[in-house]
Amino acid sequence: MRTLYFTALTTGILSAIWAFVANQFDLLSWAGFLGCTAYFAYPKEGIKGLAVTMATIMSGVIWALAIIYGSQVFSDISIFGYAVTGVIAFVMCIQAKSALLAYIPGTFIGACTIFAAQGDLSQTIPSLIVGVLFGYSMKMSGLWVANKWPKIA
């Protein structure tokens, strides 16, 4: 309960800071919160969790672009776009054989963020990256405060 309380506290504070930062730098706050969520949902914390979350989210961005541009190759044949989506979704899952890319939800979060932003990379990529970093900061600062705060008997 103690760890939950302090993680909730630091998450609340850093969420407000993220909303301000996103507004000041013209970033997508919702995309950043998806990055935060991806980090929180990964079962390992620390640097390994940060690396895997970042790698899978960015791979999802690349796969989304492959779907977007691959589907446009034969835009007048809609079945081709559906096939491209299916094949790439399959590969998005298979890539989990690699330890660094083993977090399938992170891959899909990255891809879905690009789809939701209609392929706008200039805002989406920095928002996702900073969001993952904020998620890491939220979790780690909560754990740090929980360990440092005096326990009341």
Summary of the structure (lengths in Angstrom):
residues: 153
radius of gyration: 17.7
end to end distance: 14.1
largest distance: 69.8
contacts: 504
relative contact order: 0.23
helix: 83%
strand: 0%
